[in-house]
Amino acid sequence: MDAPEAVAEANVNAYNAHDLESYIATFAPAATFGQLGGRILLDSRDAMRGFYRQLFTARPTVRCEVKQRSVMGSWVVELQEIAGDDQPAMQAMVLSEVRDGRIRQVWYTPLAGGPPAH
């Protein structure tokens, strides 16, 4: 079983490599991705696959930099900056619950520059 921090690191590394299948593999099959406050944006690994396939094609140099990371039990809290493709950088606070070596749910809230691509 992978520790939450190791799963979060593998997730960011796969995102930055645009390795879609490795990125998706960090999520549980029924994982959700939502905006803090309750709005679910993606409700399964399959939905994430479609979204990130389009994102990686449309933004071939997009990258995520983790500015800060804290782990509290099964939760990983990150300050992320998403940048690339001559787009303004976006910052967000991202909370991920990791159980059984997979991300079960992700909640984010934009801090500057609008919603993140991650």
Secondary structure, 3 states (H helix, E strand, C coil): CCCHHHHHHHHHHHHHHCCHHHHHHCEEEEEEEEECCCEEEECCHHHHHHHHHHHHHHCCCCEEEEEEEEEECCEEEEEEEEEECCEEEEEEEEEEEEECCEEEEEEEEEEECCCCCC
